[in-house]
Amino acid sequence: MTRIRPSEAPTQPPKRRREFPASVKRAAYERSRGRCEACDVGGLAFNAMQYDHVLADGLGGEPTLENCEALCGPCHQAKTSTRDVPMIAKAIRTGKKWRGEKVSRNPMPGSRRSGWKKGFDGKVTKR
Ligand SMILES: [Zn+2]
């Protein structure tokens, strides 16, 4: 699995999707020989095939042949909903946390952010 460094994580989904050019789709179709590259179901026509970004477009995946896989509809749907969408959501979430744009709503008890402090006599007071 490809990992995204928090410093490189997107702050929000990209404005424009970068779809595969027709030449890349044709090359991917020829590589697959009409079979889904995930479940191996055969006999798919060029237009019935779906062309998936291996590393999602929203995570900076390039629209190149190396990043393209020819999938059937159900496999594409499954990969998008179980891998790509959660991964993009996590990249945005961890990116915000890493840059300090989001702080925890549940600070560590006794930490400075909790608003309480404990003196040497053991008394707990509000900061
Ligand atoms: Zn499939």
Boltz pocket constraint, residues with backbone or C-beta under 6 A from the ligand:
constraints:
  - pocket:
      binder: B
      contacts: [[A, 36], [A, 37], [A, 38], [A, 39], [A, 40], [A, 41], [A, 71], [A, 72], [A, 73], [A, 74], [A, 75], [A, 76]]
      max_distance: 6.0
